[in-house]
Amino acid sequence: MRFLLNKGILLLLVVSVLLAACGNDGSSASETAKAEGKATVIRAGVDTAAGGSLQIRAARTNGDFEKKGLDVQLANFAYGIDTINALLTKQTDTGLAADYALLNSLSKGDLVIVSSLTGSSKEVNSLDYSEILAVADVKSADDLKGKKIGVAKGTVLEYFWARYFEYLNISESDVHYIPYSTPDEAIVGVKKGDIDAVIASGALLEKFKSIEGVHSLDKLSSVKDLNITSYLVADRQFAEENQDAIAQLIAGINEGIAYVKENPEGTADIAYDELKVAKEDVLRDLKRQNFTIGFKQQDYDHLVELKKYLVDKGIIKQDYDLDAKLFLEPAKKVVSEQVTYKK
């Protein structure tokens, strides 16, 4: 009897292993989820400081992803570069970043660009709303020489400062960069006198200006041909194995963009609920932000030009083929008219 019982248990174990093996047949997560009638889970890294990813938050709040068979689980990080670091360490499936941080990161892991997220247009240049702020004893931009410059390391702010000092003919060796990790850390640094100047925009602009003595020196748009774009990035393996899910994610974000444009008041409510950002600050920011989707020729040209700058400056240590980092098939499925770049 004991022999028969042990034999039965052994048989059950063998059957369980075989069933598990059959389930791991190379099917993608989205294919398996679809077959089982379940939503495909996408762990999406989003920022809280640089715009707050409001189009993505709106799409999730309004059920746009859910209607498309997705369970988009948002993971909040201070800056886009933090979402990329999470992506590199497999904490998330997608992330987002501005051009500078993105290009610096593409050589570090097997990541792909699947869509644009923001960019300038004829009507909106977000850099018109980014200001150089300084403490009371810095009277003009020329006074920045020898001062303590606050910068969020690894972000596009490094590039902005570099270009701004070129514009002023000030060597970067003549200033002292003070790194910070979060906006709150920078605000504290300014208040304590550890930081003399910062670049700020949006809601953060008003927070810095509320500090006694802090005033505007200049607009970042003073630097000729300076631009900023941001992109949706994914782990290559995840994107290739879940093309339909990535396509639906992009489609959902596109619906989120439409909502943000048509319902600024509702978007402000979402921002307050999730980020505790004052409504008036969100409404002001929305007028300064140009949300995009797809991938246009100007996106590619901009990234090529910026990558060359970063390589020439030695900031990118290991060069790579930008075309190999593009995975636009999902976007072509759902917003084909907005994917104008062709190899």
Stockholm file with secondary structure:
# STOCKHOLM 1.0

chainA/1-343         MRFLLNKGILLLLVVSVLLAACGNDGSSASETAKAEGKATVIRAGVDTAAGGSLQIRAARTNGDFEKKGLDVQLANFAYGIDTINALLTKQTDTGLAADYALLNSLSKGDLVIVSSLTGSSKEVNSLDYSEILAVADVKSADDLKGKKIGVAKGTVLEYFWARYFEYLNISESDVHYIPYSTPDEAIVGVKKGDIDAVIASGALLEKFKSIEGVHSLDKLSSVKDLNITSYLVADRQFAEENQDAIAQLIAGINEGIAYVKENPEGTADIAYDELKVAKEDVLRDLKRQNFTIGFKQQDYDHLVELKKYLVDKGIIKQDYDLDAKLFLEPAKKVVSEQVTYKK
#=GR chainA/1-343 SS CHHHHHHHHHHHHHHHHHHHHHHCSSCCHHHHHHHTTCCEEEEEEEESSSSTTHHHHHHHHTTHHHHTTEEEEEEEESSHHHHHHHHHTTSCSEEEEEHHHHHHHTTTSSEEEEEEEECCCSSCCGGGGEEEEECTTCCSGGGGTTCEEEEETTSHHHHHHHHHHHHHTCCGGGSEEEEESSHHHHHHHHHHTSCSEEEEEHHHHHHHHTSTTCEEEEEGGGSTTCCCCEEEEEEHHHHHHTHHHHHHHHHHHHHHHHHHHHCHHHHHHHHHHHHCCCHHHHHHHHTTCCBCCSBCHHHHHHHHHHHHHHHHTTCSSSCCCGGGGBCCHHHHHHCGGGBCCCC
#=GC SS_cons         CHHHHHHHHHHHHHHHHHHHHHHCSSCCHHHHHHHTTCCEEEEEEEESSSSTTHHHHHHHHTTHHHHTTEEEEEEEESSHHHHHHHHHTTSCSEEEEEHHHHHHHTTTSSEEEEEEEECCCSSCCGGGGEEEEECTTCCSGGGGTTCEEEEETTSHHHHHHHHHHHHHTCCGGGSEEEEESSHHHHHHHHHHTSCSEEEEEHHHHHHHHTSTTCEEEEEGGGSTTCCCCEEEEEEHHHHHHTHHHHHHHHHHHHHHHHHHHHCHHHHHHHHHHHHCCCHHHHHHHHTTCCBCCSBCHHHHHHHHHHHHHHHHTTCSSSCCCGGGGBCCHHHHHHCGGGBCCCC
//
